[in-house]
Amino acid sequence: MFMLCAANLPFPPPDAQTQNKTPIVRSLGFANCLLASYNKIPERELIEDCSLEFGLDFGALNVYVSRQVDEDDDPDGVSGLRY
């Protein structure tokens, strides 16, 4: 779940003029970081450390993963897995 959401985070941050998704190299690095310590998933410290290492916004990732319903025509979290 964390890996899928990390790959779909808005990047760069919302205040930028263009809105793209997380660069593949960052999301793959994040995924590899998690998999290197897969027995610690979903410990917050692991997710925060991997987010920091690969330049992902942990707060945004946490919000994305935690959403249960679609909002503003932008599927996130569990609802985003349907697409």
C-alpha positions as CSV (number, residue, x, y, z in Angstrom):
1,M,0.0,0.0,0.0
2,F,2.8,2.4,1.0
3,M,4.7,1.7,-2.2
4,L,1.7,2.2,-4.5
5,C,0.7,5.4,-2.8
6,A,4.3,6.7,-2.9
7,A,4.4,6.2,-6.6
8,N,1.2,8.3,-7.0
9,L,2.0,11.3,-4.7
10,P,1.9,14.7,-6.4
11,F,5.4,15.8,-7.3
12,P,6.6,18.5,-7.1
13,P,4.6,19.9,-4.2
14,P,1.2,21.4,-4.9
15,D,2.4,25.0,-5.0
16,A,4.3,24.3,-8.2
17,Q,2.8,25.2,-11.5
18,T,2.8,21.6,-12.9
19,Q,1.5,18.6,-11.1
20,N,3.2,15.3,-11.9
21,K,3.5,12.1,-10.0
22,T,6.6,11.0,-8.0
23,P,9.6,10.3,-10.3
24,I,10.0,6.5,-10.8
25,V,13.6,6.6,-9.4
26,R,12.3,8.0,-6.1
27,S,9.3,5.6,-5.8
28,L,11.5,2.6,-6.7
29,G,14.1,3.7,-4.2
30,F,11.5,4.1,-1.5
31,A,10.1,0.6,-2.4
32,N,13.5,-1.0,-2.2
33,C,14.2,0.8,1.1
34,L,11.0,-0.7,2.6
35,L,11.7,-4.2,1.1
36,A,15.2,-4.2,2.6
37,S,13.5,-4.2,6.1
38,Y,10.2,-5.8,5.1
39,N,9.8,-7.3,8.5
40,K,9.5,-3.8,10.0
41,I,6.6,-2.7,7.7
42,P,4.4,-0.8,8.8
43,E,6.5,0.7,11.6
44,R,6.3,4.5,11.4
45,E,10.0,4.9,11.9
46,L,10.8,2.8,8.8
47,I,8.3,4.6,6.6
48,E,9.6,8.0,7.8
49,D,13.3,7.0,7.3
50,C,12.6,5.7,3.8
51,S,10.6,8.8,2.9
52,L,13.3,11.1,4.1
53,E,16.0,9.1,2.2
54,F,14.2,9.4,-1.1
55,G,12.8,12.9,-0.8
56,L,9.1,12.0,-0.2
57,D,6.9,14.0,2.0
58,F,5.9,11.6,4.9
59,G,3.0,13.8,5.9
60,A,1.5,13.7,2.4
61,L,2.2,10.0,2.1
62,N,0.4,9.3,5.4
63,V,-2.6,11.4,4.4
64,Y,-2.7,9.6,1.0
65,V,-2.5,6.1,2.6
66,S,-5.1,6.9,5.2
67,R,-7.9,8.1,3.0
68,Q,-10.9,5.8,2.7
69,V,-13.0,7.6,0.2
70,D,-12.4,9.5,-3.1
71,E,-12.2,13.3,-2.6
72,D,-12.1,16.0,-5.2
73,D,-12.1,13.5,-8.1
74,D,-8.6,12.4,-7.0
75,P,-8.6,8.8,-5.7
76,D,-6.2,8.2,-2.8
77,G,-5.5,5.4,-0.4
78,V,-7.7,2.4,-0.5
79,S,-10.0,4.0,-3.1
80,G,-7.0,4.7,-5.4
81,L,-6.3,1.0,-5.7
82,R,-9.4,0.5,-7.7
83,Y,-8.0,2.4,-10.6
